[in-house]
Amino acid sequence: MTMEYYVDAAGKYIGAFEGSVPAGGVLLPAGQVPIHSDQHWNGTSFDPYVPPVVILPLTAEEIYDILETKGVLLPADRPRPKPPQVP
């Protein structure tokens, strides 16, 4: 038996099956396998996978550390804290 790949009626990838057909599954043409399970079948091919953007909260200090590590910022370029103002 060979592996067959299925999407639902909306084009969402269901999975690979061998010998059974999933309920509501639409068989993909031979050789059409998604690179990622979140890809959408548009009727002729899978749309490109675009990973979600993940935003991590970083402190200013962490950002400067990353920029220094990558060579974008030199330690001398790092902003220095302003001295406290005397009333």
N, C-alpha and C positions, 0 to 999 in steps of 0.2 A: 504494500500500500504506500501511497505517496502522501505527503503533507499538502493540505489545501488551506488557503488563507481566505478569511471572510471579513466583510464589513457589514454593518447594518444598513437599512434603507437610507439613512441620513449620511452615510459615508464614514461613520466612525469605525475604526478597526476593532473587530471582535476577538480575533485570534486565529491560531493555526489548529487545524483539526485533521485527524487521520481516521478515515472510515466512517465518520458521523458528520451530520450537517447541523449546525446550530439553528435554533428556531429563529426565523426571520433573517437568516444569513444570506448574503449575496456573495457568490463565489467570485474571487478575483481572477483575472487572466493569469496564465502561467508566467512566472518570473516577476510578478508585481507583489513585492513584499515591502512594507514600510521600514524605514530606518529606525523610526521611533513610534511607539504605540499611540502617541497623540497626533500623528499626522492624519489628515483628512483625505479620503478618496473623492476625487471630483468627477469620477465617471470614466476617466481615461488614464489617470495617473494620481499619485499621491502629491498633495501640495507640500512645499518645503516645510520642514519642521523649524519653528522659531521658538527657542527656549524662553521660558518666562523670565522677566527681569526680577532679580532678587536684590532688594535694597537693604543693606545692613547699616544700622546706625553706628557711625564711628565718631570718636572724639577728634578734635582738632589735632591732638597729640598723636593719635594713631594714624591720621592721614599724613602728617609730616613724616612719621617713621616710615610709612610705605613709600612716600616720594623720595626720601633719602635712600632707601634700599634699592629703588629702581634707578637711582642716579639722576633723577629729575631735579632734585633739590639738594643743595649742599648744606652741611650743618651750619655754616656761617649765614646762610640765607633764611634760616628758621627765625620767625618773628620772636622777639623777646617780649616777655610780659612788661607792661608799663608799671613803673613804680607807683605805689599808692600816693594819692594826692593828699597833701597836708592842708587842712582848712585854714 
